[in-house]
Amino acid sequence: MDIEEFYEADERRRRSEEVEIGTEWHDASGVRYELSWVADTGELYVMCEPNAPMSVDLFGDVYERSLPTSAVTVAVVGWVADRARVEQVLDGWQTAMAGPASISWLTDRLRQQAVPRQPPG
């Protein structure tokens, strides 16, 4: 789903505190992801923003063109009830994120820590 669909699907997401857990996660192909946790819903989600095309203006300055919000995709990857548990589950993320294909570390870690994809109940 795109970022707007994500927020529209549950209004708690818009008003909630969000904790950013790194903006430089990468998969084996080099695609970049950002990881965040939404306090009011307990959702851990990754956001993927494709590389924006570069343009040159009349003065020769290079800039990144803006992307439509529909190009920014979101996927919920886990559910964690509270911030202390998020910190426990993702202990060591700063070091792991710097490695190659770091998104694999994240998926392995969530699996090892038995993080559910949906809230219990």
N, C-alpha and C positions, 0 to 999 in steps of 0.2 A: 504494500500500500504506500501511497505517497505521504509526505509529512502532514499535509492538511487533512487527509482522510484519517490519519492516526489521531490527531487532536480532536477532530469532529466526532470520532467514535466514542469518546469518553471525555466529557468536559472536565473531569477531575485532573486530567493531564495538563490542561491549560493553566489551571490555578495552582498546581502543586509545585513544591520545591523540586528541582531536578539537580541531581549530582552528576557532573560530568566526570567520566572515568576514562579519560584519554581520547585524543582526537587523531591519533596516528596509528591505529590498528591497520594491518594490511593482510590481504590474503596472498596466496602463492602467485597470483597474477599481478600483484602490485596495486590492486584496487584498495583505496583508503576507506576506513570506517571510523565513526565516532561511537563511543559507548556511553550510555547514560542510564541512570536509575531514577524512576519517578516515585517520589516518596508516598504520595496518596494512593497509588495503585500497586506499588511493589514491583513494577515492571522494569526489567533490564532490557534495554533495546539498543540495537545498532542502527545507525543512520549512514546511508551511503549516498554521497553526492558525487556524481561523475565529474571528471575534469571538465571545467568550463573552457569553451574555445577562447583562444587569445585573439585580440584585435589590436590594430595599430591606429591611433588617431591621426589627425592632420598634422600634428607636431612631432610625430614619430614616437610618441609614448606608447608603450605596450601595456594593455590592461586586459583583465579577465572580463568577458561578457557575463552578464547575469543569466542564471538558469531559471526556468519556470519551477515553481514549487512541485509540480508533478514529476520533475526529474529527480527529486530528492526522495529516496525510498527508505522505508523503515521496516524493521522486523523485530518483534519481541522475541528475545532469546532465553528469557528466564523470569522467574518470579521469586522475589526475596522480600520477606515481610518488613525488615527494618535495616537501618543503616549499619548497625553493628555487625549484622550477619553479612551484609554486602562487603564490608571491609574484611571480614574473615574469609569469605568465599574467594575474594579477588586479591588476597594477600600476595604481594610480589608483582602486581600487574605493571608497575612502571618499568621494571626491568624486562618483563616478558614482552611488553608492547614494542620495545626497541629492537626486538629480534626479527628475523625474517619470518614471513607467514605467521605473524603473531596472532591472527584471528583463530588459528588452530589451537594455540595455547588456551585461548578463551573458551572455545567449545569443549576442549578436553577438561578444563578446570570445572566448568559448569556440570559436566557429566560426573566427574570424580566427586564433586561436592553434593551430588544428588539434587541439583537445583531444578525444581519443576518448571515446565513451560507455562503452566496455568496456576492461578491461586487455588489452594485446596478448597474442596467443598462443594 
